[in-house]
Amino acid sequence: MKRIHTLRGKVTEGVIKQLIVDDGRLTHGYKVTKFMVAPDMSQAGASCFATLGLDDKLTLNWDWENNNQIAWASVRSAGTNSLEGPAFTLVDPEHVVIRDLFIRCQVGGSDPQEVNYFIQIESMEISDYQAIVQLTKENAQS
């Protein structure tokens, strides 16, 4: 049975934050189904972008060839509590998080700022074979 969970909070730009810690059960995993970010909504024109990944070596550059990056999001605020246009979000549908999950973000500006994040995940049981496939994808060279 799949259970839906949410992970939400704030991360300081430039910091890699660990969101899920390996529980040691390789046949238990999570699938990210939604990933959204938002900057400080009180500043008009503030923008941010973020990456979700499977290791603590996340770069600020989006790299869709890198198997350890699994989701990307960006948005720009138009002012107090409003967004400028639709937010961009992309989640790789063929991933399962079986060990760790990390987030890293960037905001335009001189001082480090915090970015809000919202992540929806589904817990799932997977077979030993599926676990091996996911571990192989995580460890594959980009």
CORUR-V166173 format. One record per helix or strand. SS is the DSSP state (H for helix, E for strand). FROM is the first residue (numbers start at 1). TO is the last residue. Records with the same first field share a line. If there is no record, write none. Layout:
BEGIN
SS->FROM-TO, FROM-TO
END
This chain:
BEGIN
E->3-12, 17-20, 28-38, 47-53, 69-79, 82-83, 88-91, 97-97, 101-107, 114-125
H->128-139
END
